Amino acid sequence: MKKHIFLLITLVAASNLYAKDITFTAYAPDIVVVGDRFNLAYTVTTQKVKDFRAPASITGFDILSGPYLSQQSSTQIASNGSATSTSSITYTYTLLANKEGDFSIPAATIIADGEQMISNAVKIKVLPADKLSANSTGRPNNNPNQSSSASSGATISSQDLFVTATATRTKVFEQEAFLLTYKIYTLVDMTLANVKWPDFKGFHSQEVELQSSWKQEHYNGRNYRTAVYRQFVLFPQHEGRLTIEPAHLDVIIVKPIRYNDPFDDYFNGGSNSVKIKKTITSPKLTINVDPLPSGKPAGFSGGVGDFSISSSINTEEIKANDAITIKVVISGTGNLKLISNPEIVFPKDFETFDPKIDNKTRLTQNGLIGSRVIEYLAIPRHAGKFKIPAVAFSYFDVKSKSYKKLTTQEYEINVQKGDGNAEQVIANFTNKEELKVLGEDIRFIKLNKVNLTPKGQFFYGSVSYWLFYIIPGIAFIIFFIVYRKQAVESRNIAKVRTKKANKVAVKRLKLAGKLLSENEKDAFYDEVLKTLWGYISDKLNIPVSKLSKDNIEEKLTDYGVDNDLIKNFIDALNECEFARFAPGDENQAMDKVYATALDVISKMENSIKH
């Protein structure tokens, strides 16, 4: 009886644990265009369901068809023989966007394994129809891989592809941070070949780390694919009209063209393509930099932004020759790395050292945000009571357009007589080699008996004497040989990159697999593309910025890679670029892209030999 009760409790606990793993999720594109058809899907990760209820009303969209029900199930067997089964049901609707704006599709409900579940709501941005998207027959352009129709023929106009440069502010003070953004707008399929950035003369620049992804955006009446390509935070270093020169981006465009002659059109498969090399240039920007106002307070640090200051001391009761440390923390937003350190005026007989600085910051569009931690170390040499005055810190506040002065507290130090020892503190704080110990310049002569060496037993010429020279010499030779070997291997950067190419690719594919399981579509495709381009860059020892599908094919041929494998790799790149926009089941498309990338990298690793 007890055994049956235990088994029943175990089954109930297992079923509850399984129920917690059930999810009910809604999926739809983030951005669509008026007139676009797209799928709205609801997926529940169990097949024991009933009473599915879609939202009662969906504003901004027409329901063309659905729901279509599809079932999926799979079983995975681990290396230890354990099996894991998963199953799901998906309800799919086909919707038509009929109105521009930002819309939210309410949650749906379902009963799964006896429990009622509610899905997430879906937010969709609907862009207006492209004013040039209609073709000659008057039908709209519904190509998901291209936001709108580009110029016909083998030419690319400045409206088909361009790059913008925008600054968050064009009128600033000296040292006041602002954000510079480069954004690409395109109606065509393009590959970046080379970039020449301006030197930002007159500015201190720091690049913002980005995870760029392509999105749709309505701009000047047309629907472009856009991506924020680079962002820089700039700090003007002097007053005046400063110019940011244009950036130059070299791109390669593969554009399909159609023949005017129907016979040529027929015998060439209905279409052909042409590769176009084009350089796009960002606009020149002018930044008006105002000087900081007059009347700078004493001790002005050069700080521009919004800051606060605090301080602390490790102890106020010490012995002579012990060390004290005062920690000053400047926090806030602005040009934290460019400010000068405030000065602490220690008493005259305190020995002082250069301060230790630790910048704990992160980059934002308003400059660096975080803190600068400055540690000051000093050693009192005599007993007595001493005052360490407050630290003054002045900066220019960009919000109030005025100078502000901040001060810390002052400290009173009670130094007692004693033989303190600050050597370990100094060793942890600085690499200063010499330390004065006052009062010990002349030491007392020891009167102990000295053992002299008898004549004939002198160290010179003995076995120990020669070993003293030979052993270090041999050790030096061995060290030199090993060091030279390691230096030669380290200088062979191409060899190191080639060896690590597969390891880096596998690591990135693991991240892509995680994004796949989380259904992060855009991030998944970006990571797979980075994996493919990064792998072939490391394997061929060519920077990604100089890679193109043409020179990849040429280089792989030089390495003797099979033509079919080269074609598979190029197809993998194309499939990854276009799969995110392809109609149909997104999960199946992502699975296929992931499997293709894994397969082609595995085969390529066995084909390229260095």
Steps between C-alpha positions, in 0.01 A plus 500: 500500500778740593673423170185595303461824695864591435460426128184716485678791672793468259271506194310804630826686568633410155178616332511829689864550399409429138206741518733778608697452178197562277503832316240679288660760275385731221729590207472767228737738313601814689459724192279463192379731221144597412379234253738230630374154581663326792447214745390527861579173680414368847710205619432290811760241603263210563239315295256459785304817425145618456291814477746723309363855486657768281458872581146619443610796287825596330530870416693606190497159329267285290487126570533337158503137615555271794551362741701221339599232749838323479657250737870442565675237709860387540710265711865551587718220634803606704834321501412335834189344345243730661224624269328840502172553314347832404171577328305810408195630316499821296193704398581726203304794358573694181449873555501803271628836628247763395598805703827665602588552865606311810262216593478238771333164442347384832583168664329172412392234751509120501456211743820290500525186715192617685645842586388825338789691343527848352743590222700818470364800312672586170607853405528577127605823330329554164685726258319691223515354151804591291413774251712330231423138587243444223630341181384571148186292546398702801545209742694557822847364551471224763858374479588433864873524435482854369312782662413672175591501135842639412609673182476279193796392290861475613509832685447581865369844579569704812141425607557124480799491734648766726650559845408776745704662776305662782614669821281524809617862537672738258556778757700396806755624751863394512528142633121453487425154364262429211410191299584459130304228316563352153194325356467308170180515291466251213249363250753255352703203615846624591826383653737741673853476356695780667442801727703816547401694810585866561785571742271712725755780513436725799306229687578226746298203374382172649308237302178357643473120489200401286307188406373623163199342331295590193155651549236658281450876517282744308719791388412777251202305370684169446548185707868421546693229674709691754777426746688718747852415380724697738465738794766722657493719810700816424652750742599832330847604617489871414256774407401605147326350198624142482435289191435126492614387157293247300539126547551293182347152473593274207219252428434221250142460377361192325201623304266292283424640154250395234552489125292714266508232232259217598727243325802610703282499807389142427842354416663662804254352745277804520746719688866576553699693756776756495755594765532871562777663701397825658638741760247671722596807700351640816424873520751741652400630842589828670502520880496841666707478817460780755784574743445441868389822672751721674542495876631147539534425873832404657577132461285463187557141380382539140192294579189565292178319590321420823714368788511431874797431730559304821803389703604252769812420706621162619591621853552816705709334777841372381865470598788687343625332177161328447306578182162666463284495186231749406253390235325768291210394275374729221169372359263621230472545124737689271865495398609289797818366340615847391482685832808568714530354848422728794795580726530405867730725705674273749714636789861571406665205677261248339663296225258478205466278192336529161126425530352174374206550260219258411243606239173308533299641210278404211431698184165672439384762249551766770857395564654268755283402795641340812777599738869578525660361815824672607708364789764720664768343722716688753732408788534723810857503634450665841253481783242772548156616391460602138214636290439393141286771340189431294540416129352759262356393163354744244324422174273659240137390525350477147142508631525826695782633274697604806800392704449297815744438782487190717705419812562192710540487876830577672682246719699531825774238536642397837851360443655317796863417558595153387689290248234459236563310179336611175700285258221247431239773453730676254570175315127455448449861401791602277815374334716767661832330576664730755347589834666736747514383860603807693732464798662180370753638252789399734466165673690383815812293430455139613767378749443128440801277422567471126608164354783558252589253224838328544760546229468244223127457541393811309176482296664614174590203276298248699236264356225712652649805330481342153152354559390849599573609139420183304151425637355849434660496154335169407167620642523819295567306176200271559279798582617683186426202271152446646422872488609528135286201403192646670564842345522351149175308550325806643607716205339256259157661551357338186584153629347574841181640346473200267537253787235677706255558213296185559501544879372859469234392246375219727475742792294744292277224367422398859380856562297485177347172620394670823342786303326240282347331804385842628358585154702826486474524123704809412770432757521136381557594135754768596696250710502233224618760246777615736599135547528431127682823413725479808590134433600556138685821599711310756549201271616708201678760717310786331329778705120486487494856365689381189296184441242462229327200352718536189838496670381222736431284195836593346702432819326170573572387145870583554495277810363216289155490659240308301276721282184345643613579854582859399154532351346354818684758714388795280147358500511481880585872516218586259252274676577661836465852356163431338342242733384758755278662236379179336132405542401179671582331827769711673602221736566261212696769314718569805559127555602460137740797510661372821545148360640634172755723678612213726536262205692737271748606774563134587571412137710811444717418803596168339571660161727795579844385602779744587 
